[in-house]
Amino acid sequence: MPSLSGQLLGEAASLAAAIIWACSLSLYSRYGRRVPSAGLNLYKNFVALTCLTITGFVMGFHLPEDGLRIGAFALSGLIGLALGDTLFFHGIKTIGVQRSSVIQCLAPPLAAVISWFAFHEALSQWEWLGLLVTTGALAWLIALKDRGPADTVELDWSGVAAALGAAVCQALAVIILRQSLQGVDVITGTLLRVLPALLVLSVMSYMRSGWEPLKLVFSPMRNGLILTGAAFMGTFLGLLLMSTGAKYAKAGVTTAISSTYPVWILPIAHFLLGERVSWKSVALTLLAVAGIAIMMIGDS
């Protein structure tokens, strides 16, 4: 049983991860506009793979002996990191980082519903309540007319579809990972996810437009350096903080806290990106995150 100081450490780490994710997503939105979504995702995974490989050599790799488990990591990486993150970046470009991020609140409820249908996992009354709260808040939020990026007048439904698709991909990736991570350290498990995603994205990018998308990352050089920092923070540092939270705090609590990143995006996107923020959007974002908290804490 973790001590009180350990629990506080875990909760603080989860909160720091949420804030870091909010910062990195806002940086992607501002400095990655000229880079195609797949190219931005390719570079993000390249930075993540580099950091994970260096860390793995320092701390040691512990590859699972089960080939099926390695395949599960690869599949979750292809679904969540290759397809899901590419869709998410497209959503950021078309409907803004605020809406795209809040829509990702659907991932935990979707994972619960998919598990309910596919694996007959029972859902408690609290989980159903949280699911309804989050879904209702997001539906209302998407339909708001007075909210969106400052340079966007009409709501782009292709961006909404991309963000929803990203949430579905993340839900599926979580379901696949649920059992695969047992007995495998986080660095190795994440490396086994990132590597196949990076390979597929590299092949697709090269066949489509060569390495031009990667050149656009560093055009100008200042943007490339900022995007590199965003990838390091969001994919690597955020991962380590999230893992610390999962180790020391209760699972439901750390998941709920780390899911608050759409709330932290509101002030960052407003002051850094010029996205309009209304009191309705703030209230509905808080309500959507509260729905996740109800689900997770009620299940813990």
Phi, psi and chi 1 to 4 in degrees:
 res  aa     phi    psi   chi1   chi2   chi3   chi4
   1 MET       -  120.0  180.0   73.1  177.9      -
   2 PRO   -62.0  145.4  -20.1   31.6      -      -
   3 SER   -71.9  169.9   63.1      -      -      -
   4 LEU   -61.0  -41.3  177.7   59.2      -      -
   5 SER   -65.0  -36.6   59.5      -      -      -
   6 GLY   -65.6  -41.0      -      -      -      -
   7 GLN   -64.1  -41.3  -67.8  180.0   21.6      -
   8 LEU   -64.2  -38.6  -68.7  175.2      -      -
   9 LEU   -61.9  -45.1  172.2   63.7      -      -
  10 GLY   -63.0  -42.6      -      -      -      -
  11 GLU   -67.7  -39.3  -67.5  167.0    3.2      -
  12 ALA   -64.9  -39.1      -      -      -      -
  13 ALA   -65.1  -40.1      -      -      -      -
  14 SER   -64.9  -40.7  -61.3      -      -      -
  15 LEU   -65.6  -41.7 -179.8   59.9      -      -
  16 ALA   -63.2  -37.9      -      -      -      -
  17 ALA   -62.4  -42.4      -      -      -      -
  18 ALA   -62.8  -43.1      -      -      -      -
  19 ILE   -66.7  -40.4  -64.1  174.3      -      -
  20 ILE   -64.6  -41.8  -77.1  176.7      -      -
  21 TRP   -62.0  -40.2  -73.1  -26.8      -      -
  22 ALA   -61.9  -43.2      -      -      -      -
  23 CYS   -65.2  -45.9  -67.2      -      -      -
  24 SER   -66.1  -39.6   63.7      -      -      -
  25 LEU   -65.3  -38.6  -70.7  174.6      -      -
  26 SER   -65.3  -37.9  -62.2      -      -      -
  27 LEU   -66.6  -41.0  -68.9  174.2      -      -
  28 TYR   -57.9  -43.1  -76.2  134.6      -      -
  29 SER   -64.8  -40.1  179.1      -      -      -
  30 ARG   -81.6  -43.5  177.5  166.9 -176.8  173.2
  31 TYR  -102.1   -1.4  -64.1   98.8      -      -
  32 GLY  -112.4   19.0      -      -      -      -
  33 ARG   -64.4  -34.8  -68.7  175.4 -179.4  173.4
  34 ARG   -84.3   -8.3  -62.3 -179.6   63.0 -110.9
  35 VAL   -95.6  129.9 -174.5      -      -      -
  36 PRO   -55.7  149.5  -23.8   33.1      -      -
  37 SER   -56.0  -44.9  -60.6      -      -      -
  38 ALA   -65.3  -37.7      -      -      -      -
  39 GLY   -67.7  -39.2      -      -      -      -
  40 LEU   -65.6  -40.2 -169.8   57.6      -      -
  41 ASN   -66.8  -38.9 -167.9   21.5      -      -
  42 LEU   -59.7  -46.7  170.9   61.3      -      -
  43 TYR   -67.6  -39.8 -175.9   69.5      -      -
  44 LYS   -59.0  -43.1 -178.8  -98.8  -68.8 -179.5
  45 ASN   -71.5  -30.5  -79.5  -69.6      -      -
  46 PHE   -64.7  -45.1  172.0   75.3      -      -
  47 VAL   -62.5  -43.3  173.6      -      -      -
  48 ALA   -62.3  -43.7      -      -      -      -
  49 LEU   -62.6  -41.3 -179.2   66.9      -      -
  50 THR   -60.9  -47.6  -58.3      -      -      -
  51 CYS   -64.6  -42.9  -64.8      -      -      -
  52 LEU   -65.9  -38.2  -70.3  166.4      -      -
  53 THR   -65.8  -44.4  -58.6      -      -      -
  54 ILE   -61.7  -45.7  -66.0  173.1      -      -
  55 THR   -63.1  -39.7  -54.2      -      -      -
  56 GLY   -63.5  -39.2      -      -      -      -
  57 PHE   -67.0  -33.3  -84.2  118.4      -      -
  58 VAL   -74.0  -45.7  172.9      -      -      -
  59 MET   -92.7  -17.3  -59.1  179.3   60.8      -
  60 GLY    96.8  143.6      -      -      -      -
  61 PHE   -96.5  144.8  -66.3  103.0      -      -
  62 HIS  -133.2   77.0  -53.9  -76.7      -      -
  63 LEU   -70.0  136.4  -66.9  175.1      -      -
  64 PRO   -68.1  144.8   23.6  -32.4      -      -
  65 GLU   -81.1  -21.4  -62.0  179.1   -1.8      -
  66 ASP   -77.3  116.9 -173.2   -3.6      -      -
  67 GLY   -63.6  -33.8      -      -      -      -
  68 LEU   -65.1  -36.4  -70.3  177.3      -      -
  69 ARG   -67.8  -40.8 -178.9  172.0  -67.2 -169.3
  70 ILE   -61.5  -40.8  -65.5  177.0      -      -
  71 GLY   -63.4  -35.7      -      -      -      -
  72 ALA   -66.1  -41.6      -      -      -      -
  73 PHE   -60.5  -44.9  -80.2  117.8      -      -
  74 ALA   -62.2  -44.0      -      -      -      -
  75 LEU   -63.7  -43.1 -179.0   60.1      -      -
  76 SER   -64.7  -34.4   68.7      -      -      -
  77 GLY   -67.2  -42.1      -      -      -      -
  78 LEU   -63.9  -41.4  -67.4  174.8      -      -
  79 ILE   -75.1  -48.9  -65.7  175.0      -      -
  80 GLY   -82.7  -45.0      -      -      -      -
  81 LEU   -89.5  -41.2  -60.4  178.2      -      -
  82 ALA   -78.2  -59.0      -      -      -      -
  83 LEU   -79.6  -49.8  178.4   57.7      -      -
  84 GLY   -60.9  -48.1      -      -      -      -
  85 ASP   -69.7  -31.6  -75.2   -5.0      -      -
  86 THR   -64.5  -44.0  -62.0      -      -      -
  87 LEU   -62.2  -39.5  -69.5  171.9      -      -
  88 PHE   -63.8  -43.3 -175.9   52.7      -      -
  89 PHE   -63.4  -36.1  -78.6  135.7      -      -
  90 HIS   -64.5  -39.8  178.3   71.0      -      -
  91 GLY   -62.3  -42.1      -      -      -      -
  92 ILE   -59.0  -41.9  -71.9  177.4      -      -
  93 LYS   -69.1  -30.0  -67.4  174.2 -179.4  -66.6
  94 THR  -101.3  -36.2   52.0      -      -      -
  95 ILE  -119.5    4.7   62.1  174.0      -      -
  96 GLY    91.0  158.8      -      -      -      -
  97 VAL   -71.8  -28.1   68.7      -      -      -
  98 GLN   -64.1  -59.1  -68.3 -177.4   55.9      -
  99 ARG   -61.6  -44.5  -86.6 -161.1  177.3   99.9
 100 SER   -59.4  -42.7  -63.3      -      -      -
 101 SER   -69.4  -41.8  -61.6      -      -      -
 102 VAL   -65.7  -36.0  176.6      -      -      -
 103 ILE   -61.8  -27.6  -70.6  174.8      -      -
 104 GLN   -66.4  -13.2  -60.8  -44.8  -62.2      -
 105 CYS   -62.6  -16.1  -69.8      -      -      -
 106 LEU   -73.0  -17.4  -84.0  176.5      -      -
 107 ALA   -58.9  -50.0      -      -      -      -
 108 PRO   -61.2  -46.2  -25.6   36.8      -      -
 109 PRO   -61.2  -39.6  -23.9   34.0      -      -
 110 LEU   -63.7  -41.0  -77.7  171.6      -      -
 111 ALA   -60.7  -40.9      -      -      -      -
 112 ALA   -65.7  -42.4      -      -      -      -
 113 VAL   -68.3  -42.9  171.2      -      -      -
 114 ILE   -61.8  -43.0  -66.8  171.9      -      -
 115 SER   -64.7  -34.6  -63.3      -      -      -
 116 TRP   -64.2  -44.0  178.5   55.6      -      -
 117 PHE   -73.0  -47.1  -87.1  109.9      -      -
 118 ALA   -81.6  -37.9      -      -      -      -
 119 PHE  -118.2    5.3  -53.9  109.4      -      -
 120 HIS    57.3   36.1  -54.5  -70.5      -      -
 121 GLU   -76.7  126.2  -67.5 -173.8    1.8      -
 122 ALA   -70.8  142.5      -      -      -      -
 123 LEU  -111.1  133.2  -64.7  178.2      -      -
 124 SER   -77.1  169.9   67.2      -      -      -
 125 GLN   -61.6  -36.9  -67.5 -179.9  -16.2      -
 126 TRP   -65.3  -39.4  -74.8  106.4      -      -
 127 GLU   -66.2  -41.3  -72.2  174.8  -54.3      -
 128 TRP   -63.2  -41.0  -80.9  114.4      -      -
 129 LEU   -63.3  -47.1  175.4   60.8      -      -
 130 GLY   -61.2  -39.2      -      -      -      -
 131 LEU   -61.0  -46.1 -171.4  154.0      -      -
 132 LEU   -66.7  -39.9  -67.6  174.2      -      -
 133 VAL   -62.7  -48.5  168.6      -      -      -
 134 THR   -64.0  -46.9  -63.0      -      -      -
 135 THR   -63.1  -44.1  -55.8      -      -      -
 136 GLY   -63.7  -42.6      -      -      -      -
 137 ALA   -63.5  -40.9      -      -      -      -
 138 LEU   -68.6  -41.0  -69.0  178.2      -      -
 139 ALA   -60.4  -42.3      -      -      -      -
 140 TRP   -67.5  -40.9 -166.5   -8.1      -      -
 141 LEU   -63.4  -44.1 -172.0   64.5      -      -
 142 ILE   -63.0  -35.4  -68.1  171.1      -      -
 143 ALA   -79.4   -9.2      -      -      -      -
 144 LEU   -60.1  136.1  -79.2 -178.7      -      -
 145 LYS   -91.6  -21.4  -60.1  -64.1 -177.0 -178.1
 146 ASP  -101.8   27.6   60.3  -21.5      -      -
 147 ARG  -139.3  143.1  178.7  177.3 -179.0  -84.7
 148 GLY   153.6  178.3      -      -      -      -
 149 PRO   -62.0  151.2  -20.1   31.1      -      -
 150 ALA   -62.4  -28.2      -      -      -      -
 151 ASP   -98.5   14.6   57.5   -8.4      -      -
 152 THR  -121.5  122.4  -58.4      -      -      -
 153 VAL   -94.6  -53.3  178.2      -      -      -
 154 GLU   -98.7  149.4  -62.0  -66.2  -26.0      -
 155 LEU   -74.2  124.6  179.6   61.7      -      -
 156 ASP   -88.4  108.2 -170.6  -30.1      -      -
 157 TRP   -71.2  -20.4  -72.8  101.1      -      -
 158 SER   -67.1  -34.4   69.5      -      -      -
 159 GLY   -69.1  -38.8      -      -      -      -
 160 VAL   -62.4  -44.5  173.9      -      -      -
 161 ALA   -62.6  -39.6      -      -      -      -
 162 ALA   -64.7  -44.3      -      -      -      -
 163 ALA   -64.9  -40.0      -      -      -      -
 164 LEU   -64.3  -41.6  -71.7  172.1      -      -
 165 GLY   -62.1  -37.8      -      -      -      -
 166 ALA   -63.8  -39.5      -      -      -      -
 167 ALA   -64.5  -40.4      -      -      -      -
 168 VAL   -63.0  -43.8  172.6      -      -      -
 169 CYS   -61.7  -42.7  -71.8      -      -      -
 170 GLN   -65.8  -37.4  -63.0  -54.1  -32.2      -
 171 ALA   -63.5  -44.9      -      -      -      -
 172 LEU   -64.3  -40.4  -68.7  172.5      -      -
 173 ALA   -63.0  -39.6      -      -      -      -
 174 VAL   -64.4  -42.1  166.9      -      -      -
 175 ILE   -62.0  -43.4  -67.6  172.3      -      -
 176 ILE   -65.6  -37.2  -64.4  171.3      -      -
 177 LEU   -78.0  -19.7  -85.5  176.4      -      -
 178 ARG   -50.1  -46.4 -176.1  172.9  -65.3  171.2
 179 GLN   -95.0  -23.6  -61.0  -60.4  -34.9      -
 180 SER   -67.6  -30.5  -59.3      -      -      -
 181 LEU   -76.4  -12.7  -84.8  173.0      -      -
 182 GLN   -63.8  122.1  -59.7  -59.7  -41.4      -
 183 GLY    81.5    4.7      -      -      -      -
 184 VAL  -121.3  132.4  179.5      -      -      -
 185 ASP   -68.3  153.2   66.8  -83.2      -      -
 186 VAL   -63.5  -38.6  176.6      -      -      -
 187 ILE   -62.7  -48.2  -63.4  -63.4      -      -
 188 THR   -65.1  -44.5  -59.3      -      -      -
 189 GLY   -60.7  -42.7      -      -      -      -
 190 THR   -68.3  -37.6  -54.1      -      -      -
 191 LEU   -60.9  -40.5 -172.6   64.8      -      -
 192 LEU   -68.8  -19.9  -68.7  173.8      -      -
 193 ARG   -84.8  -43.4  -63.8 -175.8   67.9 -149.5
 194 VAL   -70.0  -40.3  171.2      -      -      -
 195 LEU   -58.6  -53.6 -177.7   57.1      -      -
 196 PRO   -65.0  -34.6   20.2  -31.6      -      -
 197 ALA   -62.6  -42.7      -      -      -      -
 198 LEU   -65.0  -41.0 -179.3   64.5      -      -
 199 LEU   -62.6  -46.2  -69.0  174.9      -      -
 200 VAL   -65.3  -44.5  169.2      -      -      -
 201 LEU   -62.8  -37.0  -72.8  168.7      -      -
 202 SER   -65.0  -45.9  -61.5      -      -      -
 203 VAL   -63.3  -45.4  171.7      -      -      -
 204 MET   -65.3  -40.7  -68.0 -179.8   62.6      -
 205 SER   -66.2  -42.9  176.5      -      -      -
 206 TYR   -66.4  -40.2 -174.7   77.2      -      -
 207 MET   -67.9  -31.1  -68.2  178.1   61.8      -
 208 ARG   -84.6  -48.1 -173.4  172.6 -177.5  177.4
 209 SER  -148.2   24.9   52.4      -      -      -
 210 GLY    66.0 -143.2      -      -      -      -
 211 TRP  -102.9   17.7  -58.0  119.0      -      -
 212 GLU   -58.3  -41.2 -172.0   63.6   27.4      -
 213 PRO   -58.6  -36.4  -26.7   36.2      -      -
 214 LEU   -69.2  -33.2  -69.4 -179.3      -      -
 215 LYS   -65.9  -35.1  -64.6  178.5 -178.6  178.1
 216 LEU   -67.1  -25.7  -69.2  175.1      -      -
 217 VAL   -58.7  -38.9  170.7      -      -      -
 218 PHE  -102.6   30.1  -71.3   91.9      -      -
 219 SER  -122.6   93.1  179.6      -      -      -
 220 PRO   -82.0  174.4   31.0  -35.7      -      -
 221 MET   -59.7  -36.9  177.1   63.8   70.0      -
 222 ARG   -58.9  -41.4  175.0  172.2  174.9  -91.9
 223 ASN   -62.1  -40.6  -77.4   17.4      -      -
 224 GLY   -63.3  -40.9      -      -      -      -
 225 LEU   -65.9  -39.9  -64.7  176.3      -      -
 226 ILE   -67.4  -41.8  -67.5  174.4      -      -
 227 LEU   -66.5  -33.8  -69.2  173.7      -      -
 228 THR   -63.8  -43.4  -59.0      -      -      -
 229 GLY   -63.1  -38.9      -      -      -      -
 230 ALA   -64.6  -40.6      -      -      -      -
 231 ALA   -66.7  -40.7      -      -      -      -
 232 PHE   -63.0  -46.2  172.9   79.1      -      -
 233 MET   -65.7  -52.6  -72.7 -167.4  -53.7      -
 234 GLY   -72.3  -43.2      -      -      -      -
 235 THR   -90.0  -33.8  -51.0      -      -      -
 236 PHE  -101.7  -59.3 -178.4   69.1      -      -
 237 LEU   -64.9  -41.6 -172.2   57.2      -      -
 238 GLY   -60.7  -37.6      -      -      -      -
 239 LEU   -62.5  -46.4  166.4   70.8      -      -
 240 LEU   -63.8  -40.5  -65.4 -179.2      -      -
 241 LEU   -66.2  -41.2  -71.2  168.1      -      -
 242 MET   -63.6  -39.0 -178.8   60.9 -171.3      -
 243 SER   -65.9  -38.2  -58.3      -      -      -
 244 THR   -63.4  -41.6  -58.3      -      -      -
 245 GLY   -62.9  -42.4      -      -      -      -
 246 ALA   -65.7  -29.0      -      -      -      -
 247 LYS   -76.3  -38.3 -179.5  176.2 -178.8  178.6
 248 TYR  -105.8  -26.1  -69.5  104.2      -      -
 249 ALA  -104.1  165.9      -      -      -      -
 250 LYS   -64.3  145.2  -66.9 -178.8  179.9  179.1
 251 ALA   -57.9  -46.9      -      -      -      -
 252 GLY   -63.8  -39.3      -      -      -      -
 253 VAL   -68.3  -47.3  173.8      -      -      -
 254 THR   -66.5  -35.6 -172.0      -      -      -
 255 THR   -67.1  -41.7  -56.0      -      -      -
 256 ALA   -64.8  -42.6      -      -      -      -
 257 ILE   -66.6  -44.9  -67.0  175.6      -      -
 258 SER   -67.2  -20.9   62.3      -      -      -
 259 SER   -81.5    1.6  -62.6      -      -      -
 260 THR   -82.8    4.7   61.4      -      -      -
 261 TYR   -60.4  -29.6   71.7   91.2      -      -
 262 PRO   -61.7  -29.2  -25.0   36.0      -      -
 263 VAL   -68.4  -43.1  176.1      -      -      -
 264 TRP   -71.0  -22.4  -57.2  107.5      -      -
 265 ILE   -69.3  -29.7  -82.3  178.8      -      -
 266 LEU   -54.2  -56.6  -69.1  173.1      -      -
 267 PRO   -68.9  -34.2   23.2  -33.4      -      -
 268 ILE   -65.7  -46.7  -64.7  172.2      -      -
 269 ALA   -66.1  -33.0      -      -      -      -
 270 HIS   -68.4  -48.3  176.6   66.6      -      -
 271 PHE   -84.6  -31.6  -69.1  107.3      -      -
 272 LEU   -89.4  -38.9 -179.7   65.1      -      -
 273 LEU  -107.2  -11.1  -53.3  177.8      -      -
 274 GLY    76.7   19.7      -      -      -      -
 275 GLU   -77.3  137.8  -65.9 -168.0    8.6      -
 276 ARG   -71.9  142.0  -65.8 -166.4  -60.1  -91.5
 277 VAL  -129.2  116.9  178.4      -      -      -
 278 SER  -100.5  162.5   67.7      -      -      -
 279 TRP   -64.4  -30.1   69.6  -93.2      -      -
 280 LYS   -65.7  -42.8  -71.1 -178.1 -179.6  179.1
 281 SER   -65.6  -37.9   65.5      -      -      -
 282 VAL   -63.8  -47.4  172.4      -      -      -
 283 ALA   -62.4  -42.8      -      -      -      -
 284 LEU   -71.8  -33.7  -69.1  172.0      -      -
 285 THR   -64.0  -45.3  -60.3      -      -      -
 286 LEU   -61.2  -37.8  -68.9  172.0      -      -
 287 LEU   -67.2  -40.8 -171.3   60.4      -      -
 288 ALA   -63.3  -43.9      -      -      -      -
 289 VAL   -66.8  -37.2  172.8      -      -      -
 290 ALA   -61.7  -35.6      -      -      -      -
 291 GLY   -61.1  -41.2      -      -      -      -
 292 ILE   -64.2  -41.9  -64.1  178.7      -      -
 293 ALA   -61.6  -40.4      -      -      -      -
 294 ILE   -61.1  -43.4  -68.2  171.8      -      -
 295 MET   -63.0  -49.2  -73.2 -172.1   65.1      -
 296 MET   -73.4  -46.1  -60.4  -57.4  174.0      -
 297 ILE   -70.1  -35.2  -63.7  177.3      -      -
 298 GLY   -65.6  -24.5      -      -      -      -
 299 ASP   -89.9  -15.2 -175.9   52.5      -      -
 300 SER   -84.3      -   62.3      -      -      -
